[in-house]
Amino acid sequence: MKELEERIQKDGRVLGADVLKVDSFLNHQVDPALMQRMGQEFYQYFQNYPITKILTVESSGIAPAVMAGLAFQVPVVFARKHKSITMNNDLYVADVYSFTKKTSNKISISKKFLAADDHVLIIDDFLANGQAVAGLTDIIQQAGANLEGIGIVIEKSFQKGRKLIEEQQIPILSLARIKAFVDGQVVFETE
């Protein structure tokens, strides 16, 4: 998605060897018009799949997931990182390690929001090492639901996440694929 790549070039900041800060439009302040166009991109790619639910992890995946849900006209369910007092113990739970935050979280989804007859599209903001996707995939398997595909806003192709997904032969669309960070600049994959 050329518009997203241009926005990353303009407003993104490379921190260290493997972190991209995009808090001005994706994961702190949100550009709703850009999110809507991303939702349409995911819809265009996965429209022939029988999607009944969109899954993501709180919090940065919610905005693009909601816009994809709007395009598909299906509910969006986000895995919580912290159990709220309103959630009972009837949950699907998986462990997810965040390399960026250097913490491990138990993510959970209420069993009433994911069933065996669901056809799921995962949408997330970043794909790096694939831990969030692996956690959501585990929850989908616990529910006996069908994983139809994975939509990623920004993929860091130099990390192992995509390889893990491709090994499982899951359809994937990444709207921006980063090949490397060179001298504080983003270098995109050319396809």
C-alpha positions, -999 to +999 in steps of 0.1 A: +000+000+000+019+030-014+001+055+008+011+037+040+047+034+029+048+071+022+033+078+056+059+056+073+086+075+054+072+109+064+061+103+100+078+071+112+109+071+133+134+043+134+146+035+170+177+013+172+181-017+150+146-030+149+119-007+162+097+016+142+077+043+160+045+052+142+026+067+171+015+097+151-009+078+129-012+041+140-007+032+176-012+062+198-028+089+177-049+073+149-055+086+114-091+073+108-091+080+071-059+060+066-074+032+088-105+031+067-084+027+035-064+000+051-096-018+061-107-016+024-073-031+013-078-060+037-114-065+024-102-064-013-077-091-006-098-114+016-133-107+002-137-142-013-130-159+021-160-167+043-150-143+071-174-142+101-151-126+127-120-104+128-096-110+157-068-088+170-049-080+202-055-049+223-047-022+218-029-011+186-046-037+164-080-025+172-083+005+149-073-013+117-093-044+128-125-023+133-121-008+098-117-042+083-147-054+103-167-025+089-157-034+054-166-071+059-196-062+080-186-087+107-179-083+144-144-075+157-131-093+188-099-082+205-079-104+229-074-086+262-040-085+278-054-079+313-084-097+327-111-073+337-134-079+367-163-082+343-147-112+325-155-146+340-132-176+338-149-190+306-120-178+284-096-190+258-061-180+269-027-180+253+007-166+262+023-139+241+058-125+245+064-089+233+099-083+221+093-045+220+081-043+256+102-073+269+072-087+287+050-118+285+012-114+286-017-138+289-042-128+262-078-139+265-110-140+246-144-148+261-157-182+248-190-165+240-174-145+212-156-172+193-172-205+182-162-235+161-183-223+132-164-190+129-141-182+100-115-158+113-093-131+098-066-119+121-057-082+118-027-067+136-006-036+135+028-052+133+043-086+124+079-091+137+086-123+154+050-136+151+042-140+188+008-121+187-003-141+157+008-173+173-012-165+204-043-156+184-038-188+163-037-208+195-070-193+207-086-200+173-075-236+176-088-239+212-122-227+199-122-251+170-127-221+146-112-218+111-083-194+105-088-180+070-060-154+068-039-128+084-038-091+076-008-071+089-004-033+087+034-032+089+056-063+086+093-063+095+104-089+069+138-092+084+124-109+114+109-144+115+072-138+118+062-142+082+083-174+078+063-190+106+030-180+090+041-192+055+053-226+070+016-231+081+004-221+046-019-194+060-028-166+035-012-133+045-014-097+034+010-071+048+002-036+037+038-024+041+068-048+042+100-035+056+132-052+044+156-033+067+164-002+087+195+014+072+211+045+088+178+054+105+158+050+073+132+024+063+139+002+033+108-015+019+106-048+002+100-045-036+077-071-051 
